[in-house]
Amino acid sequence: MNYRLLGRTALRVSEIGLGTMVHAGHFGPMDDRESLAAIEAAMELGVNFIDTSDAYGAGKSEALLGQALRGRREQVILATKGGTTMVGPHRGKRDYSPPYISRVLEESLRRLQTDYVDLYQLHNPPLEVIERGEVFDLLDKRREEGKIRFYGVSVNRDEVALASIRSGKVDVIQIEYSILDQTAARQVFPLAQAAGVGVIARVPLRRGLLTGKFTPEDEDRFNEEDVRVRHFPGERFQRELVKVELCRFLLKGPIHSLAQAALAFCLAHPAVSTTIAGARNAHQMRENAAASGVRLSQDHLRRLRELWERDFRVPMLYVLRRGDTDRFRTFQERLEKPGLARVMWDRRIGERRTLHKGVMPERRGGDRRGPLLSTWATFGFVAVPQG
Ligand SMILES: NC(=O)c1ccc[n+]([C@@H]2O[C@H](COP(=O)([O-])OP(=O)(O)OC[C@H]3O[C@@H](n4cnc5c(N)ncnc54)[C@H](OP(=O)(O)O)[C@@H]3O)[C@@H](O)[C@H]2O)c1
């Protein structure tokens, strides 16, 4: 595991960290034993930066972490957050007033079974809170008392990140950054670097999509509590999958895991200190930790930047689902266009195959309803440019 300085804090964090939102069930049901195994694996592999929040399962993720770290708290750099509510009757409520933050910080410490956190972050604060700045006085006080070593902000919008850095108060920002969302590299990262503010790149796998493991039909298996339902409603999920398909060129070289390539992409930016993929189990944690040291070539980085700059738009994109008869016909008509590779997901055999130009998949035995659709209907398709 490689380590990097977290901005001016002088904390040396593992470049692969662990995000624990998944352990609270925000990506579908979780078994606590798997969460604990993921944390255990992280520690064995030298992952020393763990991020959580009081909002994840209303404290569930913090409590699990407290349990996992009992007796070895000093081995990790622990980051938590407060200010927003994700579940229960007050879902969506935000409060960054000093009395509220003071109270929820104490509650976090109790659940984490520790006297201090290394990093306390305001969780998704709006711009006004940063501009008003009164909460920083409280955080300074808690720092003097030794309850927090450093504080920062976890932000949803660039302008909040920029204002936070300019305030001179925060040592660290946490912000979404991935192959599919490179916005932060435009303004936020250069400013953070210049100011010595540490950067935590969050959601590096685009909530799991950038592992390449999903097919269009997976959308149906996300339950209501799964954040992917909210973030990728309807066609959006399929469009995101198409973008992921366009990134498979990354696997043509020595890298064999799209997840690792996605993490390596985050770490390729010099402003980034650590990236905190959520790992639901030890297996995912091991794969993610092994991304430390994986490097993308300059050519691949350039291609990823170019793809993002044109919003991954390519001449023709199709994602066809069961019953999509009209779109399927159009797709068939255009199959002969040059320069396209066709990718097929087959849920039944659980593998992904690339179709060669003009070659149709063989029909499945016994289905005599004639048109290809009866055979193809259980597949998803996407046409992407070759190369
Ligand atoms: N506003 C905020 O402050 C904020 C917002 C979002 C996230 N965060 C932080 O950032 C962390 C990471 O973000 P995230 O969890 O939303 O998204 P993410 O890390 O991009 O994706 C996590 C999901 O990716 C899948 N995954 C991870 N490693 C994998 C592997 N090796 N192979 C296959 N699948 C793998 C898992 O999906 P499955 O569950 O389907 O297996 C996991 O739930 C969070 O845990 C949290 O600490 C903060």
The ligand as a Gaussian input file, in Angstrom:
#p B3LYP/6-31G(d) Opt

LIG

0 1
 N      -21.914000      13.431000       0.588000
 C      -20.974000      12.661000       1.048000
 O      -20.271000      13.006000       1.967000
 C      -20.743000      11.319000       0.426000
 C      -21.579000      10.874000      -0.615000
 C      -21.306000       9.641000      -1.174000
 C      -20.244000       8.880000      -0.720000
 N      -19.465000       9.337000       0.313000
 C      -18.332000       8.540000       0.831000
 O      -17.659000       7.935000      -0.260000
 C      -17.633000       6.518000      -0.090000
 C      -17.660000       5.821000      -1.437000
 O      -18.797000       6.170000      -2.172000
 P      -19.936000       5.120000      -2.515000
 O      -19.840000       3.960000      -1.594000
 O      -21.199000       5.892000      -2.583000
 O      -19.583000       4.711000      -4.023000
 P      -18.432000       3.836000      -4.692000
 O      -17.305000       3.669000      -3.766000
 O      -18.186000       4.447000      -6.008000
 O      -19.182000       2.461000      -4.922000
 C      -19.400000       1.554000      -3.870000
 C      -20.021000       0.292000      -4.445000
 O      -19.170000      -0.243000      -5.444000
 C      -19.212000      -1.641000      -5.423000
 N      -17.843000      -2.134000      -5.276000
 C      -16.839000      -1.600000      -4.542000
 N      -15.699000      -2.272000      -4.739000
 C      -15.990000      -3.258000      -5.617000
 C      -15.236000      -4.274000      -6.236000
 N      -13.931000      -4.410000      -6.007000
 N      -15.864000      -5.122000      -7.080000
 C      -17.169000      -5.007000      -7.345000
 N      -17.943000      -4.049000      -6.796000
 C      -17.351000      -3.179000      -5.942000
 C      -20.138000      -2.066000      -4.304000
 O      -21.397000      -2.255000      -4.922000
 P      -22.385000      -3.412000      -4.438000
 O      -22.866000      -2.944000      -3.122000
 O      -23.416000      -3.470000      -5.506000
 O      -21.547000      -4.668000      -4.341000
 C      -20.149000      -0.813000      -3.416000
 O      -21.334000      -0.678000      -2.706000
 C      -18.842000       6.239000       0.822000
 O      -18.751000       4.992000       1.475000
 C      -18.759000       7.406000       1.748000
 O      -17.757000       7.175000       2.721000
 C      -19.691000      10.546000       0.871000

